[in-house]
Amino acid sequence: MVLRPSLFNKTINMKHIKPLLSLVILILSGTHLQAQSNAEDHAAISTTLNYYLEGGTQNDFSTLSKAFHPNATMKSVGENGIRETNAVAFFKKGMKPGPAQNRKTRIVSVDISGTAANARLEIEYDTFTFIDYMHLLKIDGEWKIVSKIFYKKDH
């Protein structure tokens, strides 16, 4: 391949550089704003998920319920097929005040797309682990769990 020297000897025309530089700055600032927004959403989602995790660990329904939209569903597969219930009603009925539960919790991953997100959580007890997949929506500026599916993994 032969390169023509004249291509390298041309002077750079400033009238072409200014629009190009402006475009690069615009793209970089948009990327920065998106990253900042994503970081803020990630922090807000973590807060919501921790309401669920801490509320469950402490048997504190008022904390746990902050995580859920009132119409949130909870689904799992059991011996009789798929089970579905309202998540808030399930926890309200089943959660009894008492000492903290002996379990380890962690947020494994969070994936955000605009006003929708999903998260994988693990809640480890001595003999089994719940693996929860939470689906969240940003409603009126606040992230809420709108559905939960889960699997119980025996050790």
N, C-alpha and C positions, 0 to 999 in steps of 0.2 A: 504494500500500500504506500503510495507516495502522497505526502502532505504538501500542499502548496504553501510556501512561506508567506504569501500575502495574507492568509487567514490570521496569522499570528502578529502581523505587523500593523494591523488596523488599530487605531486608538479607540478607546471606549467612549461612546457617546453618552454624556450625562443625562440627556433627555430620555434614554432607555433605562438607565440605572435607577433613577428616582421612582418611577412607577413600580419597578421590580422590587426595590427595597421596601416601598410602602406595602406591597403585597406580602412580602415575607414578614414584616412587622405585624400586619393584620392577622396572618395565620398563626404566628407565635402567640400573640395576645389572646386569640380565641382559644388556642390549645391550653394556655395557662388558666383562663377562666373556666374552661370545661374541667380541667384537673382539679381546680379549687372547688367547683360545684360538686364534683364526684367525691372529693374528700369530705366535704360537709355532709353529703348524703350518706356516705359510708359511716361516718360518726353517728348520724341520727339513726340509721338502721341498727347499728351496734347497740345503741341505747335501748331501742325497742326490743331487740332480741334479749338483752340483759334483763329487762323487766320480766320477760317470760322465764328465763333461766333462774334468776335470783328469787322471783316470786315462787317458783316451783320448789327450789331448794329450801326456802324458808317457810313453806306452807302459807304463803301470804297472798291470798286471792286478790286483794286490792292492788298490789304491785303487779302480779301476773296479768290481771285484766287490762292494764294500761297498754299492753302489747297488741291486743286484738281489736279488730273491728267488730262491732256487735253482731254482724252477720257472718263472722268467720266460720268456716267449716273445718272439720277434722275427719280424715279418712284413713282407713287401714284395711288390710285384708286379713281375715281370720278363717276359722274352720268353716263358717257358713258363708263365705264370700266377702264381698266388700261391705264395710261398715262405714256409715257417715252420720255425723252428729254436729250440732252447733258447738263450737269449741268453748265459748264462754260458758254456756249452760253446763257442759261436761265438767269443766273445772270447778264451777260454782257448787255443783252437787257433790263432787268427789273430794274436794280439798278440805281437809280438816286442820284447824290450828294445832300446832304441836312443835316439838323440837325440830331443828333443821335436819334435813335428810342427808344421809351419808352417801354422797355422789360427787363425781367430777363432771364439770360441764365445760364445753368449749364450742366456740364458733369456728367451724372448719373453713367455710368459704362464704363469700357474698358476691353476687353478680348483679350489677345495676344496669338497666337500660331505660333512661329517661325517668318516668314515674312508676316503673315496674322493677321489681327485684326478686331474687330468690336467694335463700341461704341454706346451708347444710350445718346442722348442729349435732353434737354427740353428747349424750348424757349417760355416763358410765356408772353403773352400780357394781356390786361385788360379783354378781353372777350373770349379768346381762348388760347390754347397752342399747339405749334407744337412739336410733338415727332418725332425726327429724329433718324434713325438707319444708321450709317455710316459704310461702309466696307472699310478698308484700306489695302494697300500693301506696303511693304518696297521695294522700287525700287531704285536701285543704292545707297543704304544706307540712303534713305530719305523716310519717311512715307507720303503717299498721299492718299486722299480719291478717291476711284475708283467707288464707287456707293453709292447712298443715296436713302433710301426709307423713307417715312414719312407719318404721320397721323395728321390731324388737329382735336383736341379735343375741342369742345365748352364747355364753363363753364356754 
